[in-house]
Amino acid sequence: MEKEKTTFLFNKSNYTFLIIGVVLNVIGFLLMIGGAAENLNDFNADELFSPVRLTVAPILILLGYVVIIYSIMKKPKSTKNDNLPKA
């Protein structure tokens, strides 16, 4: 009896890109959160509207989603055994 070889949809490179995309998303969301205010009664507009929160964090989040979508859509390379006809 021949055992059927199970193939996975993702290979190592797909998982690598997926992990990179998730890490980019986490970093972007952490940058968007920002630091805690020293005094809760004071309003600090410079900290709230900083360029890191308004531009860098959303760009990282969008880049993370692009990398995740690429990792899902990327087809694994075929191996020599995939091209052989099945008997």
N, C-alpha and C positions, 0 to 999 in steps of 0.2 A: 504494500500500500504506500502510495506517495502522500506525504504530508503537504498540504497546500501552504505556500509561503504567504504569510500575512504581510501586507504592505500598509504603511501608515500614510495618511494624507500629507503630513508635515514631515520634513526631515530636520536635520540639525540647524541648517541655515534659517529655516522658517522660524524655529523657536528662538534663535539668536536675535533675529529682527523683532520678533514679538516682545522679547524681554527688553530690548533697547527702547522700543516704543512706549512700553509701560513705564520704564524709568524716566523717560523724557516727560511723560504726562505727570508723574508724581512730582518731579522737580518743578515743573511749571505751576502746578497747583500749590506747592509749598511756597514758591516765590510770590504767588498771588495773595496768599494769606498775609505775608509780611510779618513784621514784628509787633509785639504787644506795646500798647501805649503805657508810658510811665505813670501818667496821671489820667484817670478816666474822665475827669472834668474838663480837661484841656483838649481843644481841637487842633490837631497838627495837620494842616493841609498838605505840607511838603511830603510828609510820610505817606499820607493816604493817596495822593496823586503822583507818586514817584514814577519815573520812567520804567523802572523794573516791573512794577505792578501793571502798568498800562500797556506796555509794548513787549517787553522781553517774555514775561510769563505767558501771555496768549500765543505768542509765536512758538514757544516751546510746546505748548499744549497742542496746537494745530500740527506742528511737525511730528509730535508723538503719534497723533491719530493717522497721519499719512504713512508713517512707518508701520503702524499696526495693520492698516489696510493693505499695504504692500506685502507684509509677511503672510497675510491670509490669501492674497491673490496669486502669489508667486508659485509657479509650478516647479516641483522638484525635477532635477535632471534625471533622464532615464539612464538606467544602467544597462550593461550588456545582456543581462538575463531577461530584461523586460522586452527586448526586441525578438527573442527567440519564440517560435510558435509553440503552443502548448500541445502536448501529445495526449 
